[in-house]
Amino acid sequence: MPASEIPPGLPPRLRAIVEEFRAADRAEKLELLLDYSDRLPPLPEEWRSNRAAMEQVHECATPVYATVESREGGLTFHIDVAEESPTVRGYAALLREGLEGATPEMVLAIPGDFFYAMGLQHVLSPQRLNGISYLLAYLKRLAARELAKQSP
């Protein structure tokens, strides 16, 4: 699939975010990412006081922690990224928002390189792109665990 195409089967919220980034020029893409950084909600108290129970994305140069909750088949990811890392924080926020309420199967179906359709390779370094792909891989692993819990 060419990098310019939006991958089929993205959860609707994530698809809308991808379309928003596709419509932006290079400078706007970075600005959008930084806007998302401000939108990452704080962790719920139960996770703030128990960060050790969250998954750490060890491959990221920036400390990133993630966990998931399942409600009525839909997932809510909680992600913690330091404010000093606005690009990673922005990507985490857009994933959190884009995957809100998605089923585990929907999350698992997301191509690991879907961010190319957003044009992020034009504003982020290859190292940053690797880090954000690892973040999605971790969220997929959490979704797979939730799916396994649902299986009889």
C-alpha positions as CSV (number, residue, x, y, z in Angstrom):
1,M,0.0,0.0,0.0
2,P,1.5,3.4,-0.9
3,A,2.4,5.6,2.1
4,S,0.0,8.2,0.8
5,E,-3.1,6.0,1.2
6,I,-5.1,5.8,4.4
7,P,-5.0,2.1,5.5
8,P,-8.4,0.5,5.4
9,G,-10.1,-0.6,8.6
10,L,-8.7,2.1,10.9
11,P,-11.1,2.7,13.9
12,P,-13.3,5.7,12.9
13,R,-11.8,8.2,15.4
14,L,-8.2,7.3,14.3
15,R,-9.2,7.6,10.7
16,A,-10.5,11.1,11.3
17,I,-7.2,12.0,13.0
18,V,-5.2,10.6,10.0
19,E,-7.4,12.7,7.6
20,E,-6.8,15.8,9.7
21,F,-3.0,15.3,9.5
22,R,-3.2,14.5,5.8
23,A,-4.9,17.8,5.1
24,A,-2.2,19.8,7.0
25,D,1.0,21.1,5.5
26,R,4.4,20.2,7.1
27,A,4.4,23.1,9.6
28,E,0.8,22.4,10.5
29,K,1.5,18.7,11.1
30,L,4.0,19.5,13.8
31,E,1.7,22.1,15.3
32,L,-1.1,19.6,15.3
33,L,1.1,17.0,17.0
34,L,2.0,19.6,19.7
35,D,-1.7,20.5,20.1
36,Y,-2.4,16.8,20.8
37,S,0.4,16.9,23.4
38,D,-1.7,19.3,25.4
39,R,-4.7,17.0,25.1
40,L,-3.2,14.0,26.8
41,P,-5.3,13.6,29.9
42,P,-3.7,13.0,33.2
43,L,-3.6,9.4,34.5
44,P,-6.6,8.4,36.6
45,E,-5.6,8.3,40.3
46,E,-5.5,4.5,40.4
47,W,-2.7,4.5,37.9
48,R,-0.9,7.6,39.1
49,S,-0.4,5.9,42.4
50,N,0.5,2.6,40.8
51,R,2.6,3.4,37.7
52,A,4.7,0.2,38.4
53,A,1.6,-1.8,37.3
54,M,1.7,-0.1,33.9
55,E,3.7,-1.3,30.9
56,Q,6.8,0.7,30.1
57,V,7.7,1.1,26.4
58,H,11.4,0.3,26.9
59,E,12.3,0.9,23.3
60,C,11.3,4.6,23.5
61,A,14.1,7.0,24.5
62,T,11.4,8.9,26.4
63,P,9.9,7.2,29.4
64,V,6.4,6.1,28.3
65,Y,4.0,4.0,30.3
66,A,0.7,2.5,29.2
67,T,-2.2,0.4,30.4
68,V,-5.7,-0.4,29.1
69,E,-9.2,-0.8,30.5
70,S,-11.9,-2.7,28.8
71,R,-15.5,-1.6,29.1
72,E,-18.3,-3.3,27.3
73,G,-15.9,-4.6,24.6
74,G,-14.3,-1.2,24.0
75,L,-10.9,-0.2,25.1
76,T,-9.6,2.9,26.9
77,F,-5.8,3.3,26.9
78,H,-4.1,5.3,29.7
79,I,-0.7,6.6,28.6
80,D,1.8,8.6,30.6
81,V,4.5,10.6,28.9
82,A,6.5,13.5,30.4
83,E,5.6,17.0,29.2
84,E,9.2,17.5,28.3
85,S,8.7,15.1,25.3
86,P,5.9,16.9,23.4
87,T,6.2,15.0,20.1
88,V,5.9,11.5,21.8
89,R,3.3,12.9,24.1
90,G,1.3,14.2,21.1
91,Y,1.5,10.9,19.3
92,A,0.4,9.1,22.5
93,A,-2.5,11.5,22.9
94,L,-3.7,11.0,19.3
95,L,-3.5,7.2,19.7
96,R,-5.4,7.4,23.0
97,E,-8.1,9.6,21.4
98,G,-8.1,7.6,18.1
99,L,-8.4,4.3,19.8
100,E,-11.0,5.3,22.4
101,G,-13.8,2.7,22.4
102,A,-12.2,0.5,19.7
103,T,-12.4,-3.2,20.1
104,P,-9.2,-5.3,20.6
105,E,-9.6,-6.7,17.1
106,M,-9.7,-3.2,15.7
107,V,-6.6,-2.2,17.5
108,L,-4.8,-5.4,16.4
109,A,-5.7,-4.7,12.7
110,I,-4.0,-1.3,12.6
111,P,-0.9,-1.4,10.4
112,G,2.3,-0.6,12.5
113,D,3.3,2.1,9.9
114,F,-0.1,3.8,9.5
115,F,1.5,7.1,10.6
116,Y,3.1,7.4,7.1
117,A,-0.4,8.2,5.8
118,M,-0.4,11.1,8.2
119,G,2.9,12.4,6.8
120,L,4.7,12.2,10.1
121,Q,7.9,11.0,8.4
122,H,8.2,14.6,7.1
123,V,8.3,16.2,10.6
124,L,9.8,13.5,12.9
125,S,13.3,11.9,12.9
126,P,13.6,8.2,12.0
127,Q,14.5,7.5,15.7
128,R,11.2,9.2,16.8
129,L,9.3,7.2,14.1
130,N,10.8,4.0,15.5
131,G,9.7,5.0,19.1
132,I,6.2,5.8,18.1
133,S,5.9,2.5,16.2
134,Y,7.0,0.8,19.4
135,L,4.3,2.6,21.3
136,L,1.6,1.3,18.9
137,A,3.1,-2.2,19.2
138,Y,2.8,-2.0,23.0
139,L,-0.8,-0.9,22.8
140,K,-1.5,-3.8,20.4
141,R,0.0,-6.2,23.0
142,L,-2.3,-4.8,25.6
143,A,-5.2,-5.2,23.3
144,A,-4.2,-8.8,22.6
145,R,-4.2,-9.5,26.3
146,E,-7.7,-8.0,26.6
147,L,-8.9,-10.1,23.7
148,A,-7.4,-13.3,25.4
149,K,-9.4,-12.4,28.5
150,Q,-12.6,-12.3,26.5
151,S,-12.1,-15.7,24.9
152,P,-13.6,-18.7,26.7
